[in-house]
């Protein structure tokens, strides 16, 4: 029963990532902890899953990818990864997660308020240099808490990227950073026989989950999808706050 629950949780995370473009780690990590799955194995499994789901999504949205932006984001992430490792070692984890959770709840709520009041506002952080900072924060939160997608999503909404551009950049960024994450997790000994066995079971099932997620995403309007993204930020903020 425990094995079935783990597989269902991971597949649910893959569905969330396919539909919304991010968030599988924030959904699956707390749920895997609830069923008693080893933390390091969870991290390795979700890291590999994120990379596997990002590959077809990157191909799908390749026409909307701004590779110059991706290059700057990834460059920033390379500097952010060691910052995240230091964050784990030097700062109380619960404090960081509580502050980040409160920020996500506040940002998501305010953004929804603006949408329902029909106040879109102007694009912010237009200079290209902000890409490096967004990437640095993404790398830091990714290496520390498996949350490297959230900063890029928030950054993209601040810059008012169209949904297709946001998803394309996000997935390309996931592929580049995901390779680094998976290699580092392999080198750190996070991978076990159990992780490999689970991946061998889950990978064939992704051929069902990913097309289904794409079908769901195609039947949701851009405006509604943006609202759902802000709602997810609020939910993820709550998960982080109570983690």
C-alpha positions as CSV (number, residue, x, y, z in Angstrom):
1,X,0.0,0.0,0.0
2,X,2.9,2.4,0.8
3,X,4.4,1.8,-2.6
4,X,1.1,2.5,-4.3
5,X,0.7,5.8,-2.3
6,X,4.3,6.9,-3.2
7,X,3.6,6.3,-6.9
8,X,0.3,8.1,-6.8
9,X,1.8,11.1,-5.0
10,X,4.7,11.3,-7.5
11,X,2.3,11.0,-10.5
12,X,0.1,13.7,-9.0
13,X,3.2,15.9,-8.8
14,X,3.9,15.2,-12.5
15,X,0.3,16.2,-13.3
16,X,0.6,19.5,-11.4
17,X,3.9,20.3,-13.2
18,X,2.4,19.4,-16.6
19,X,-0.7,21.5,-16.2
20,X,0.8,24.6,-14.5
21,X,4.5,24.3,-15.4
22,X,5.9,24.2,-11.8
23,X,5.2,23.1,-8.3
24,X,5.6,19.3,-8.2
25,X,8.2,19.4,-5.4
26,X,6.1,21.6,-3.2
27,X,3.2,19.3,-3.6
28,X,5.0,15.9,-3.4
29,X,7.7,16.5,-0.8
30,X,5.3,17.2,2.1
31,X,3.0,14.3,1.0
32,X,6.0,11.8,0.7
33,X,7.1,12.9,4.2
34,X,3.6,12.1,5.5
35,X,3.8,8.5,4.2
36,X,7.3,8.1,5.8
37,X,9.4,8.1,2.6
38,X,13.1,8.8,3.2
39,X,14.0,12.5,2.7
40,X,17.1,12.0,0.5
41,X,15.3,9.4,-1.6
42,X,12.4,11.8,-2.0
43,X,14.7,14.5,-3.1
44,X,16.4,12.3,-5.7
45,X,13.1,10.9,-7.0
46,X,11.5,14.4,-7.4
47,X,14.7,15.8,-8.9
48,X,14.7,13.1,-11.6
49,X,11.0,13.4,-12.1
50,X,11.2,17.2,-12.6
51,X,13.9,16.7,-15.3
52,X,11.9,14.0,-17.1
53,X,8.7,16.1,-17.1
54,X,10.5,19.3,-18.2
55,X,12.1,17.6,-21.3
56,X,8.8,17.1,-23.3
57,X,7.4,20.4,-22.0
58,X,10.6,22.3,-23.3
59,X,10.1,20.7,-26.7
60,X,6.4,21.6,-26.8
61,X,7.0,25.3,-25.9
62,X,10.4,25.7,-27.7
63,X,9.0,28.3,-30.1
64,X,8.3,30.6,-27.0
65,X,11.6,30.2,-25.3
66,X,13.8,33.3,-25.0
67,X,17.2,31.6,-24.8
68,X,19.0,34.7,-23.8
69,X,16.8,35.0,-20.7
70,X,17.3,31.3,-20.0
71,X,21.1,31.7,-20.3
72,X,21.1,34.5,-17.7
73,X,18.8,32.7,-15.4
74,X,20.9,29.5,-15.5
75,X,24.1,31.6,-15.0
76,X,22.6,33.1,-11.9
77,X,21.4,29.7,-10.7
78,X,25.0,28.4,-10.8
79,X,26.0,31.0,-8.3
80,X,22.8,30.4,-6.3
81,X,23.3,26.7,-5.7
82,X,26.2,27.1,-3.2
83,X,24.3,30.0,-1.5
84,X,21.4,27.5,-0.9
85,X,23.8,25.0,0.6
86,X,25.1,27.6,3.0
87,X,21.5,28.6,3.7
88,X,20.8,25.0,4.9
89,X,23.9,25.0,7.1
90,X,23.8,28.5,8.6
91,X,20.1,29.5,8.8
92,X,17.2,27.8,10.6
93,X,15.2,26.0,7.9
94,X,11.8,26.6,9.6
95,X,12.4,30.3,9.7
96,X,13.3,30.5,6.0
97,X,10.3,28.4,5.0
98,X,7.9,30.4,7.2
99,X,9.1,33.7,5.7
100,X,9.0,32.4,2.1
101,X,5.6,30.9,2.8
102,X,4.2,34.2,4.1
103,X,5.7,36.0,1.0
104,X,4.0,33.6,-1.4
105,X,0.7,33.9,0.4
106,X,0.9,37.7,0.3
107,X,2.1,38.0,-3.3
108,X,-0.5,35.5,-4.6
109,X,-3.3,37.1,-2.7
110,X,-2.3,40.6,-3.8
111,X,-2.0,39.5,-7.4
112,X,-5.4,37.9,-7.3
113,X,-6.9,41.0,-5.8
114,X,-5.5,43.1,-8.7
115,X,-6.9,40.7,-11.3
116,X,-10.4,40.7,-9.7
117,X,-10.2,44.5,-9.4
118,X,-9.1,44.5,-13.1
119,X,-5.9,46.4,-12.2
120,X,-3.1,44.8,-14.2
121,X,-0.3,47.3,-13.4
122,X,2.9,47.8,-15.4
123,X,5.7,45.3,-16.1
124,X,8.4,45.6,-13.5
125,X,12.1,44.7,-13.4
126,X,12.6,45.3,-17.1
127,X,16.4,45.4,-17.1
128,X,18.1,42.2,-18.2
129,X,20.4,42.3,-15.1
130,X,17.4,41.2,-13.0
131,X,17.5,37.8,-14.8
132,X,20.7,37.0,-13.0
133,X,19.2,37.8,-9.6
134,X,16.1,35.8,-10.3
135,X,18.3,32.9,-11.3
136,X,20.5,33.2,-8.2
137,X,17.4,33.1,-5.9
138,X,16.1,30.1,-8.0
139,X,19.4,28.2,-7.6
140,X,19.5,28.9,-3.9
141,X,16.0,27.8,-3.1
142,X,16.4,24.9,-5.5
143,X,19.5,23.5,-3.9
144,X,18.1,24.1,-0.4
145,X,14.4,23.3,-0.7
146,X,13.6,22.0,-4.2
147,X,11.8,25.2,-4.9
148,X,13.7,26.6,-7.9
149,X,10.5,27.1,-10.0
150,X,8.7,29.5,-7.7
151,X,11.2,32.5,-8.0
152,X,11.1,32.2,-11.9
153,X,7.3,32.1,-11.9
154,X,7.1,35.2,-9.6
155,X,9.7,37.0,-11.7
156,X,7.9,36.2,-15.0
157,X,4.6,37.5,-13.6
158,X,6.3,40.7,-12.5
159,X,7.6,41.1,-16.0
160,X,4.2,40.3,-17.4
161,X,5.5,37.5,-19.7
162,X,2.7,35.9,-21.7
163,X,1.8,32.4,-20.4
164,X,3.4,30.6,-23.3
165,X,6.7,32.5,-22.8
166,X,6.7,31.9,-19.1
167,X,6.1,28.2,-19.5
168,X,8.8,27.9,-22.2
169,X,11.4,29.8,-20.2
170,X,10.5,28.0,-17.1
171,X,10.8,24.5,-18.6
172,X,14.0,25.3,-20.4
173,X,15.4,26.6,-17.1
174,X,14.2,23.4,-15.4
175,X,16.1,21.2,-17.9
176,X,19.3,23.1,-17.5
177,X,19.1,23.3,-13.7
178,X,17.6,19.9,-13.4
179,X,20.7,18.3,-15.0
180,X,22.9,20.0,-12.5
181,X,20.6,19.0,-9.6
182,X,20.4,15.3,-10.7
183,X,24.2,15.0,-11.2
184,X,24.9,16.6,-7.8
185,X,22.3,14.3,-6.1
186,X,24.0,11.3,-7.8
187,X,27.4,12.5,-6.6
188,X,26.0,13.0,-3.1
189,X,24.7,9.5,-2.8
190,X,21.0,10.4,-2.7
191,X,20.2,7.7,-5.4
192,X,19.5,4.2,-4.1
193,X,18.2,1.0,-5.7
194,X,14.7,1.9,-4.4
195,X,14.8,5.2,-6.3
196,X,15.8,3.4,-9.5
197,X,13.1,0.8,-9.0
198,X,10.4,3.5,-8.5
199,X,11.6,5.4,-11.6
200,X,11.3,2.2,-13.7
201,X,7.7,1.9,-12.6
202,X,6.8,5.6,-12.9
203,X,8.4,6.5,-16.3
204,X,6.0,4.3,-18.3
205,X,3.1,5.9,-16.4
206,X,4.3,9.4,-17.4
207,X,3.2,8.6,-21.0
208,X,-0.3,8.7,-19.6
209,X,0.0,11.5,-17.1
210,X,1.8,14.0,-19.3
211,X,-0.7,13.8,-22.3
212,X,-3.6,14.0,-19.8
213,X,-2.0,17.1,-18.2
214,X,-1.5,18.7,-21.6
215,X,-5.1,18.0,-22.5
216,X,-6.3,19.7,-19.2
217,X,-3.9,22.7,-19.8
218,X,-5.2,23.1,-23.4
219,X,-8.8,23.4,-22.1
220,X,-8.0,26.2,-19.7
221,X,-7.9,29.8,-20.9
222,X,-4.8,31.9,-20.5
223,X,-6.6,34.3,-18.1
224,X,-7.9,31.4,-16.0
225,X,-4.5,29.7,-15.9
226,X,-2.9,32.9,-14.6
227,X,-5.5,33.0,-11.8
228,X,-4.8,29.3,-11.0
229,X,-1.0,30.0,-10.9
230,X,-1.6,32.7,-8.2
231,X,-3.9,30.4,-6.3
232,X,-1.1,27.7,-6.4
233,X,1.4,30.2,-5.0
234,X,-1.0,30.8,-2.1
235,X,-1.4,27.1,-1.5
236,X,2.3,26.4,-1.8
237,X,2.9,29.3,0.6
238,X,0.7,27.6,3.1
239,X,2.5,24.3,2.6
240,X,5.8,26.0,3.2
241,X,4.6,27.8,6.2
242,X,3.2,24.7,7.9
243,X,6.0,22.4,6.6
